[in-house]
Amino acid sequence: MVKIKVDNGYYYFKLNDLIKEKNISINKLGRDTSTDYKVIKRMMTGDIMKLDIFVLQRLCNYFNCELTDIVEYKKIS
């Protein structure tokens, strides 16, 4: 999991954990979801400026999971 601090909270990017858990390669994930390798890598490292809802939808469908299993935002109280 990658934790990225933003103004009022943190984003937690969990795609790397899912990929390891399912024991699949980034290349296979990209092929199976029609998602560019670079987009997947950016989502794994949290080095992303905008989240594409269509990519997230494809990943959720592929892993049969919820959005919060891939990326989560937690506000600082």
N, C-alpha and C positions, 0 to 999 in steps of 0.2 A: 504494500500500500504506500502511496506517495501522498504526503500531506503538504498542501500549498496554502500559505497564509494570504488572505486578502483583507481588505479594510475592516470588515466587521465579523470575520470568521475564518473558517478553513474549508478548503475543498479536499476531499479524500478521493484519490483516483485508485481504483481497485482492479483495473483490467489486468495488470500484470499478475495479480494473485489468481484470477480466474484462469488465465492462460496456463499458469503452472499447475493449478489444481486439475485441469482437464487434460494436461500433458499434450498440448497441441502447439504447433509452431506458428509464428506470426505470419509466415507465408501462407500456411494452410488456412488460417483464420481470414486473411485477406482475400484469398481465392473464394472461400466458401461464402463470404458475406459481401463480396464485390466492394471491398474497402481497401483503399491504397495503403501500402506498407507504412508510409510516412505518417499517415493519419493515426494508424494503430500505435506506432511508436510514440507519437506525441501524447496520445491518451494514456499510454502506460507510464510516461515520465511526468505527466502534468504540465508539459511544455506546450500548452495549447491556449489560444486566446478566445476561441469561440467553440461551443459545443454544437455539433450538427445533430439535430433531433432525428434525422433519418439514419445516420450512422448508429446512433444510440439504439434506435428501434431494431435495426438489423442485428446488433450485438445482443440485445435482450432476447430476441427471437432465437438466435443461434445458441445461446447458453441457457435458454429457457429460464430466465431470471428477471428480476425487477431492476429498474433503473438504479436504485440505491445499491445494488450489488456491483455496479460499474463505477458510478460517481455519486458522491454524497456531499452535501454542504451542511456545515454545522455553524450556527451563529454563536459568537462569543457573548455570553450573558453578562 
